[in-house]
Amino acid sequence: MSGFVAGMVPAAGRTRRAVHHTAFHRTYAVVLTPKGTSVATRKPFVGGNWKMNTNRTTGSDLARAVSDGLVNLDGLDAAVFPPFPYLLTIRSILRDRGASIRLGSQDVYHQQDGAFTGEVSIAMLKDCGVQSVLVGHSERRHVMGEKDELINKKLRALLDAGLEAVLCVGETQEEREAGHQEIVNARQVRTALAEIPAPYTDRLIVAYEPVWAIGTGMTATPQDAQEMHAMIRGLLARLYSQASADRVRIIYGGSVKPDNAAELFSQTDIDGGLIGGASLKSADFVAICKAAAETAGAKP
Ligand code: 13P
């Protein structure tokens, strides 16, 4: 159904050559295809979006348990996105435990400072040790009414400030039923990335989160998710270059659980997940992170 298949090459006949890029402390192995084009194997990223859940005690307990559960796990970038008031508390816990888990924020405002009651700036987030920020989450778009133009401003400001940004896109159930999922996701990606230069994509992660799959238990099939991820990667290749597109992690979100994570993450273009409900249970989140690390290691 998708006309875009960038990044999807048959496993047979590839030769592997390790190439190290220093961009944003990630390492890529570049896989050479018989035709000489390259496909990067990407380090998986798994984020726990706690949304408006936890309190200081339960959030602290969760951070401790996740840190302990991931202590010896290599081969993935894990992040937690607690509510704003707990960022400093969670940062201390992660630091005390020597955890390599990134500290993330669920949102940001793009203006530097001033009369923006209730908003939080990039400088404030940096001051709290935040390394990664969600932009355009479906609840921001559909509950709070954020528009593509604002999302573009936030994304530009974040990437400009050197932070890692997780751009969330996804179609509603109505849009999927009408067969508009590709148009909707392509529009969201394209408008969010307007005027964002190619080098900034080194700090970009795209999360495909179909709205109908969030918090509903209705996970996208691995095939449907793969199709959309391949479409997004193809679009990134056309907006930037194949090499840039091959480096961007595209993660899936929407009712990811320990029992469906491995199948989703083993798809060619699914580079991890953004986890809501299951990230509030340390054992589930740790199991999902392990699934990401293991499936990445086993990808062709
Ligand atoms: P659930 O995992 O609860 O479906 O939430 C997904 C999500 O919105 C992550 O950002």
Boltz pocket constraint, residues with backbone or C-beta under 6 A from the ligand:
constraints:
  - pocket:
      binder: B
      contacts: [[A, 49], [A, 137], [A, 209], [A, 213], [A, 214], [A, 215], [A, 216], [A, 217], [A, 253], [A, 254], [A, 255], [A, 256], [A, 274], [A, 275], [A, 276], [A, 277], [A, 278]]
      max_distance: 6.0
